[in-house]
Amino acid sequence: MPPLPTAIVELAGRQHRRGEAASRLLLQNRAFTFVEGYQLRRRIGRIDIHAELARIRPEDRGFAYEGAALAAGLADLATPRRGSWRNGPRGCDTHLGDLLAGPGAGFVHLIHVGAGWSAALLPWRVVHRRLALDPLLRWLALDGAGFARGFFGGPRWIRRLANRPDRQDPVQAVLWQGVGRSLWFVECGDGFGLSRQIERFPPGLRRELWAGVGLAASYAGGCTVRHLEQLRTLGGEDRAALAQGAVFAAEAQRTAGHIPAHTEAAVGALTGVSGHTAATWARDSYESARALGPEIESYRWWQWEIRRRFTAALG
C-alpha cells in the first residue's frame, strides 16, 4: 500500500477556499484523521486495528475508519479475492471483512465510503467487482470515489466536470453526490461558494450535489446556525435532496452509537426533525430497499423514499 502523507490532504495545499478559521481548522482535522486511520491500518495490518482506532476521539473516529477502509480495500485489491459478503462480514476472509467485524460494524457506512476512495487509483469497475461489499451499501463506495476525485482534483477539476453533459445515469448520479460532499471541503463550508460551484452544473445534477453537501455538512460539521440557515435557503428547490444527505449522516452517526451535537443541529435545521427521527427514516426505508435487490435502482429508491418522507413531513 502506498504511503499517504498528511500533506496530501492539506486544504491550503490543494488550493481549497480558506473559509472561516474555525470551519477550516475542524475540516482540516477531519482530513488528517482520515490519513491517521489509513496509516494505522497500513502499519499494523489486521492485528488490533480496532483497539488502535478506539484511541481516536469519538467525533473523529468515523473518519479514521474511512481511512483504514481505503488501506484495507487496497490490500484486498492487491490479493486474490477470498470472500463474499453473502457469508457476512465475519465470513469474509478479506481485509475489509476484518475491518467490518466487531466494532467496525458501527462504521459500516464509512467503511464502504472509504473503500471507494481506491477508485481514485484504479478503474471503478475493478473496485466494484473485486471488493466484497454489502450488496446495497456497495453504492456508497461510488460516493466515496466521487469524493476522492473532487477533493484531490480541487476547484479547477470540479469546474471542468461542470461542463460534462447530464446523462441521467443513476451510477453517475451517485458519483456526483460524492463530488457534492467534496465541495464542502473544497469550499470550506462557505455556502455562497458552494452555491456558485453547483450553479455551474447542469440542472439535473444539482440536486445530487446538494445531497452530498447535506451529508458532509451534517456528518463532518464545520458550520454555525447561520451557515445552516444559509444552506437551507441556497438549496432552494433541491431542499429535499439536501435533507436526504442529512438523513444519511444521522443514520451513520446513530449506527456508530451516538449522534453528536453538530449532527443533531444540522439535521434539525435541514430536515426539521430530530436526528433519531431522521435516522429512523433511513433505517426503515433501507430495509425496504434491500428487499428490492442489490442494483443501483434499489439504492436510488432508498434515497428517493427518504426525500419523499421529508417532503411529506413538510406538509
N, C-alpha and C positions, 0 to 999 in steps of 0.2 A: 504494500500500500504506500502511495507517495506521501511524503510529509506535507503538512498543511500549516504553514506558519501563520501566526496571528496577523501579520502584516497584510495577508491576502484579503482579510475581511475588514480592514480599517476603512471606515466610511470616507474619511478625507482622502485616502489614497485612491479610492475608486471614484473620486470626483462627485460624490453624492452631496446633496444640499446640506448646508451647515445647520440650518434649523435652530430651534431654541436649545440652549445649553443643556437643560435638564432632559429633554427628549433625546437629544443626541447622545448624552452620556449613557442613558438607560439602554437605548437601542444598540449602541456600540458594545455595551457589556453583554447583551444577549448574543451578539455575533461572536464575541470572544469565548463565551461559554459553549457555543456550538463547536468551536475549534478545540476547546478543552476536552469535550466529550469524544471528539474524533481522536485526539492524541491519546487519551486514556485507553480507548479500545485498541488502538494501533500498538500501544506499548505493552499492555498486559494481556491482550488476547481475551480468551473466554473466561479465564480464571478470575473470580472475584470482581468482575466488571460491575455488578450491581452494588456491591459494597463500596466501591470507589465512587460510583455515581451518586450514591446516597449521601456522600460528604458534601455535595453541592447544594446550595441553598434551594429550598423547595420551589421558590418562584422562578428559578433559573434551570431547574433540573430537566424540564422538558426539552430545552434547547440542547442540553448535554446529551440526552438520549437521541435527539435528532442527529447530532454529530457522530455519536457512536454508531448509529444505524448506517450512516454513509460508509464508515470504515468496515462494518460487518458486511454490508452489501457488496463492497468492492472485493472483500475476501471471498465471498460466495461466487462472484463473477469470475474470479481467478482460479476456481477449483471446480471439478465436476459436480453437477447437481446431485445431491444425495437425499433430498427430502421433498415432501409435498405438503401443502397446507391441509390437505384432506385428513392428515393424521393429527392435526392440531399443532400449535407451536412447540409443545414438548416432544411431539413425534417427528419434528423436522430436524434431521441431523445436518443442520446448516448453522452458519454463524448468526444469521438473522433469527433463526429459530431459538437459539440460546438467548439472544437479547430479548426476545419476546416472552420468554418463560419467566416465571416468578414475578418479581417486582416490575419487570418490563411490561407486563400485561396492562399496567396502569397507563402506559405511554404508547399504547398500540397505534394511535393516530400519528404521533410524532415520529415513531419508528418507520412507519410507511412513507411519510413525507421525506424523512432523511434518506431512506433507501433510494428515493427518486433523484436525489442530487447526483447520483452516479451517472445519470443520463446527460450530465454536463460534459462527461468524458467519453461516454460510449453511446451508440445509437439507442434511442428509446426502445425500439423493438427488441433489441438484445436484452436490455434490462428487464423489460416486461415479460419476456419469455423465460429468462433464466432464473429470476428470483422467486423463491417460494413465499408468496404473499397471500393474504386473505383474498378470497375471490371478489369481494366487493370493495374493501378498503384499498385494494391494489391501485385503484384510480387516484388515491391520494398521492401515490408515488409520481404520477404525472403532474400533479400540482407542484410537488417538490422539484421536478425537473424545470417547470416554468419559473419557479422562484430562483433557482440557481442561475438560469440564463439571464433573467432580469437583473439580479444582484451583481453578478460578475460582469455583465455587459454594460451596465450603467446607463446614464441618460442618453448617450448617443445611440447605443444599440436599441434602446426602447423606442426612440424616435424613428429609427429605421423600421422597426416592427410595425409601427402605426401605419405605414404605407402598404402593408400587405392586405390583400382583399379578405373580406369576411366570407369564409367558405361554408358557414353554417354546419360545421363538422363538430359533433359532440366531443370528440377527443381533443380537438383544438380548443374548444370552449373551456375544458378543464385546465389545459395548459395555460390559457390566458388568466385563469384565476390565480395560478401561481405567480404569473407576472404581476398581477394586481397586488399580491402580498409583497412582492419585492419592492413595489413602488412606495410602500410605507417606509421602507428603509432608505430607498433612493432619495425620496423627498423628505426624509427625516420627520415624518409626521405632519408636514405642512399641508393643510387642507387645500389651499388655493393652488399650491404647486401640484398636488395630486390631480386636482380637477383639470388644470391646464394639460397635464400629460394625457389624461383619459380622453379629453375632448379631441385629441388628435386622432383617435382610433375610430374606425367605422362604428356607427350606432349599434349594430348588432353585437359588438364585442364589449361595449362599455359596461353592460350590466355584469358581465363576468369579471371584469377588472374591479368593479365596486365590491363584488362578493369577496374577492381576495383582500381588498382593503379592510372590509369589515372584520374578517378573520384576524388579520395582522394587528389591527388597532385593538381588538378585544383580547387577543392572546398575549401579544408582546407588550402592549401598553405604550406609554410614552405620550399620552395626551391628557389635557385638562378637561374639565367640564365644558369650557368654552370651545375647545377643539372638537369635542364630541357633538355639540350642538351645530357647529360649523359643518361637520361631516354629514350629519343628518340632512341639513339643508342642501349641501352640494350634491348629495346623491340623487336628489330630485325624483324623477320617475323611476329610477333604479333603486329606490329605497328598499324594496323587498329583497333584492339581491344583497345589498349591504347588510340587511338584517340576517339573512341566511348565513353569511360569513360569521357574524357574531354568534349565532346559534351553534355553529360548528366549534367555535372557540370554547363556548360554555360546556359543551359535551366533552371536549378533550380535557378540559381542566377538571370537570367532575369525575371523569374516569380515573384521573390521577389521584383523586381523593379529596380535592379541595378547590373551590372556586375563589381565587384571590380577589381582594378588594378592587383592583384595577379592572379585572374582567367583569366583575359584578356591575361596576359603574358603567362600563362601556356597553354591556349587553342591555342594561336598563335603558340607557339613552338611545340605543339604536333599534331596540325591539319593543320597548315599552313593557316588558315583563321581567321577572326575576331571572337570575342565572339558572336556577334549578328548573323553573318552568321551561325556559328555552332549551336546556339540556334534555328535558323530557320530550319536547317536540322532536329533537334529533334522534333520541333513542327509540321512540315509538315508530317513527317513520323509517328508521334504519331496519327494523325487523321486517316491516312490510316490503322494503326494497330487496332485502336478502331473498325473500320468497319469490321475487320476480326473476332471479337468476343473477349470474356474475357479470353480465355485459355492461358496457358503458351506459346503455339506455337505462338500466336499473339504478346506477349511480346518479344519473341526471334526474330520474324520477324522484329519488330521495331529496335532492336539492329543491326541485320544484314543489314537492309536498311541503317542505319547510317554508318556502316562500308563500305558498297558499295559506298555511296556518297563520303566518304573520299578517297577511292581508285580511284574513277573516277576523283576527283579533282586533284589527284597527276599526272594524265595523264598517 
